């Protein structure tokens, strides 16, 4: 089937974009809204930055907060979830004798954030193995100890495309006096999010992946009881938030970082509108049906699908040995598809991200590439 919504994107028609989960793709209507805001900013730049920017950001954040089930004053715009994770790591009063619990599904940049802060402040890190199909709570509890002060988990894991029970993990952490930090990079626009009921302390989610915003738009949510912990990571005018026009101090500290282009934030509501108008009616009919079909085809090639929770991403264990970077490059150069290939816990994986702009013939090219690699590797 030809994806008629491909016309909404600037994507190269010669390349199959099967890795939406990494960077997203911004629809033309949303890009045009961003360009409109950039023209507004350049027309009267002083007026825009001095008098209009903060109320405009608050207005743009309102529909996003509502969509995520959050109170407006509990949210702030950030450029991406990695930046938000830095804010949280900076905020928590951790030091020698403390420990932060992560797990082996966590994103590499998140590990790096916590390693850097741990080395600087003297606290330690522990990674809990969570075997595929195992109960995450049981695994986390087995690796918690009297030094554990915080737990970091992904709502949807990047490498393995697993949906973790973050509400239950939040309750577990709260019952043990731990701060709970959720990397929701893949959640907005992908799964239902109700932050007011999630019961965690910190949550961050990208808007540019599955909610169609321009690159450089994400949300940081902080529970009321933890907002007093927030302190400036970037010292700018937001440190003295008297000009923030009604924003809470912590929001002003996060959002006011000297002169920068806020157009990605201001265009985020247009991404939400695109989601509601074009994508939500197509998820079941287009993306999920293709994921079922794709899974059957990959199994015929000997690939082992990882557990799936009706996401628009699924990872597969490949039935042969290959150097990931080389195979990724071959799939792009020979078969013209962008499909990530990588190792997780020694397993060779690939991950498909399906959107309503993906054509069946692009999936066929990817499957042919996997088939050729299997034959070339001499796999059974």
N, C-alpha and C positions, 0 to 999 in steps of 0.2 A: 504494500500500500504506500502511495506517495503521501508524504506529510505536507498537507497544504499550508500548515502554519509556519513552514520554513521561511515563507516570504516576510515574516515579521522580524527577521534577524539579518545581521550583516555577516553571518557565518559563511565561510568559503564553501561553495556548493560542491567543490571537488573533494572535500574531506568529510568523513563521517565523524561527527562529534559525539562520541559515546562516553565522554568523561565529563559530563555536565557537573558532577558533584564536586570537582576540584575548584572550578572558577566560575561556574554558572555561564549564562549567556543573557545579555540585556536586550530585550525587545526594542524595536525602533520607536514605538510610542513612548517608552520610558526614556530612551536616549534623547528624544526630542524634548521631553520635559526637562531633562537635565540641561540640555543646551539652552533652553529658554531661561532657566535660572542663571546660567553663566552669563547670558546677555544682560539680564537684569543687574547682576553684580557689576559688570563692566560699564554699564551705562552711567550709574551714579555710585561709584565704588565706595566713597566715604559714607554716604547715606546708608548704603546697604550694610556695610560692616558695623557702623556705629549705632544706627538706630533700628535697623530692620532685622538683622540676622538672628538675634536671640528669640524674639517672638515668632519669627518664621520657623525656626527649628522646633520650638515647642508645639506649634500648630501642626508641623509635619509629623512629629512624633506621636501625636494623639491617636490617629487611626491605627498606627502600628502597635501601640501599647494595647489598645482595645482588642485588636486581632489576637494578641498574645495573652489576653486575659490578665492584663496588668494595670495597676494604677499608674497614671502618667508620671507622677513624681517619684516612682520607683524605677524609672528607666532613664537611660541616657544614650545618646548616639555615640558610637565609637567606629573606627574605620574598619575593624575586623575583630574576630574573636581572640586572636593571638594578642592583640593590644589589650583587650578586656582582661585576659588572663594575667597579663603583666600588672594591670591595675589591682587585681585581687591579691596576687602574690605580694605586691608592694604594701597592701593595706594590712594584711594579717600580722599580728604581733608574734611572730615565730622566732625562735632562737635555739641556742644549745639545749639539748635534752628533748626537743620536740621532734615529731616525725610527721610527714605527710604521706598518705597512702594513695598510690595510683594503681594502675593495672596494666597488663600487657597488651590491651587493645588501644591504649591512648595514642593520640597523634604525636608524632615526633617533635614538633615545635612546642607542644605542651610540656613534654618531658624536659626539653631544653630550658624553657622558662623556669621550671622548678629547680632544675640542677643549678642554674646560675644563682638564683636567690638562696638556695640551700648552701652553696659554697660561700656566699657573701655573709650569710647570717649565722651559719653554724648549725642549722637543723639538718635532719637526715631525711632520706626518701626511701620508701619501700614500694615495690611493685608486686601486686597480687596476681598470680596467673589465674586466668578465667578460661578453662578449656571450653571449646565450642560445645554448646548444649548444656553446660553446667549452670548451676544457680549462682548468679553473681553475688547475692547477699551472703551465701555460705562461704564463698571464696574470700570475700572481703573480711568477713568476721574471722576467718581462720588466720588472717595476716594482720589483724589489728592487735595492738598491745597497749600497755599503759602509757606509752609515749605518744601515741597517735593523737593528733590534734585536728586534722582535716583530711577529707577524702575528696579525690578528684575523679570524676567519671564523665564519659561522653554520653549524651542522650542517644545519638546514633554514631557508632564507631566508624572511623574513616576506612581503615584497611580491611576490616571484616564485614562492614555493613550490618552490624547487629544493633537492634533496638534494645537498649538496656532499661530496666524498670526503675527509672530515676525517682519516681514518687516514693516507692518503697525504700530505695536507698536513702532518700532524704529523711524518711521517718526513722530508719535504722540509725543514721548518723545523729539525729536529734536526740534519740533515746540514749545515746552514749556520750553526749556532750561534744560532738565533733562538728566542725564547720563542714558543710557540704557545698561543693563547687561543681557545677555542671557545664560542660562544654557542649552547647547546643548548636554547634556550627552548622550541622545539616538539618536542623529541626524546622525552622520557620518555613512555611509553605510546603513542608514535606509530611509532617505529622501534626496532629492536633496538639497545641500547647496552651495550657491554662496556668499561668505563672502564679496566680493568686492561690491556687489549690495545690501547687506542686510540692510545697513544703520544704524547699531547699533554701540555702542562704545566698548563693550567688549563681546566676545563670547568664550565659552570653550566647547570642545566636547571630549568624551571618544573614543578611538580607539579600546579598548578591548571588547566593547559590540557588535556592529553590523558591525565592519570593521575588525574583526578577529585578531587583534594584540594581543600580550601577555599582561597579566595583568601588569599594571604599565605604560601604554602609553596613553597619551592624548595630546590635542593641546589647547593652549591658543592663541587667536587672539585679538590684540589690534589695534583700529583705529589709524592712524597716529597722529591725533590731541590729542590723549590721552596718547601716549607713553611716553611723558615727565613727566607724573604723576607717572609712575612706579618707584618703589624704592625697594631696597632689603628687602625681608621678611626673607630670610636665608642669613646671612652675611658670605660670603666666598670669594674665589678669584675672583668670578664674579663681586664683587663690584668695582674692578679695572680691567676692561675688556680688558687690552692691549694684553692679550694672546688669545683673542677670535677669532683671524684670520678672521676678516671681519664681525663678527656678530655685530648688533646694541647693544648699551649698555644695553637696557632693556632685550634683549634676553639673553645676557651673564649673567645678574643678575639672571634670572629665571633658566637657564640651568646649570650654573656652581655652584654646591653645594657640593664642596669637593669630596671625593672619593665615588663613588657609581657605581652600575652595570647599564650601559646604553643599555644593550642588547635588552630590550623590545622596546626602541625607534628605534634601528637599524633594528629590525625585522619588524617594522610597514609596510614598503613597501611590504613585503611578504604577509601581511594580505590584503593589497589593491589588490595585484595580485590574491590572492585566491578569493576575492570578484568578480573580473571581470571574472575570468575563470570558477568558479563553481556556484556562487550564483546568480548573476544578471539574467542569463537566466531562473532561476527556480522560481523567486519571484512570478510572476503572476500565473504560472501553478501549483506550489506546495503550497506555503505559503498562498496566497490569496484564492485559492479554498478551502483549508482546513479551513480557517477562516470563510468563508461563511457557510460551512457545520457545523462547530463547533457552530456558532451562532444559527443555526436552532435547533441543539440538545439541547443547553443550554436553549433556549426559551421553548422547550418542557418540560424541567424540571422546568419551572416557573421562571428562571433567567431573569433579565432585562439587555440587553446589553447596555452599555454606547455608546454615539455617536462615530462613527468610521470614520477615514479619510484614509482608505487603508494603514494602518500600519501593521507591523508584530506583534503588540501587541493589545489586546483588553481587557478591564475590564468589569466585569459583576456583577450586584448587585444580591446577593444570596437571595432566597425567604424564608429564615428561619433565626432564631437567633442561633448563636453559638459563642463560645469563639475562636477567630481567631488562637491563638497559638496552641490550642488543636486540632482544625480541620486540620491545616497545618500538624501537627505531625501525625494525623491519616491517612491523605492522603499519607504521605510518608511511614509509617510503614505497613499499611494494603494494600495499592494499589500501592505502589512503584512509586509514581510520586512526583516530586518537583513542587509544585504549590502554589504560595503565597496567603495567606488569611489575610485580614487586614481590619481595619475600616478607612473610610474617611468621615469626617463630619457626624459621627454617622451611616453611611451606611456600611453594611458588603459586602466587595468586594473580588473577586478573579480576577487574571489577567493572561491570557495565552500569552506566547511569542512563536511564531512559527518560526522554522528554517527548513532548508532542511534536517536536520538529525532527525526530529521527525517522529516516526512511528504512523500509524493510531491506532494500538492496544494500544499504550501509551495514546492517547487521549481517547480511549474507557475506559481505566482503570480510568482515571480522571473523566470522566462523570459518571461512576459507583459510584465513591467515593462521588461525589456531590449528586447523586440520593439517596444513602444510608443515607447521612447526612440529606437530606430533609425529608426522611421517619422517621429517628430517632428523628428529631426535631418536628415531627407532623405537618409539614406545609401542606397547601392545594395545 
